[in-house]
């Protein structure tokens, strides 16, 4: 079993014992989403820590989108609840990269692709650069931020 999944289970047990209803609900939901991902596909499998992080990232993104929807519907109490749930899930994800670090990694990815191609990559090679950049970022930044940094480096 992945260490992250085991940590989630341990924290769930502690939250139940301490009667933390919000944390208990969020951790149960996270473990349920992980379980659903494990049994999806042709055969059941055990998720790695990286795959568990990807599931948690999706859940955080859902919470952020829900909070924005509740804000636009003028329901601040439910928006605050969604944000609180997102913050609980973020505790299990790596810290997000700041803009300077993200720009540096995008610049490195562009130079790597330039070495492979023998010339500076352009807009047509954005996919190659994104692949290299995402490998460097390792889930520490949202895809939109990575794409924006890569576009800025490519001059698109």
Secondary structure, 3 states (H helix, E strand, C coil): CCHHHHHHHHHHHHHHHCCCHHHHHHHHHHHHHHHHHHHCCCCCCCCCHHHHHHHHHHHHHHHHHHHHHHHHCCCHHHHHHHHHHHHHHHCCCCCCCCHHHHHHHHHHHHHHHHHHHCCCCCHHHHHHHHHHHHHHHCCCCCHHHHHHHHHHHHCC
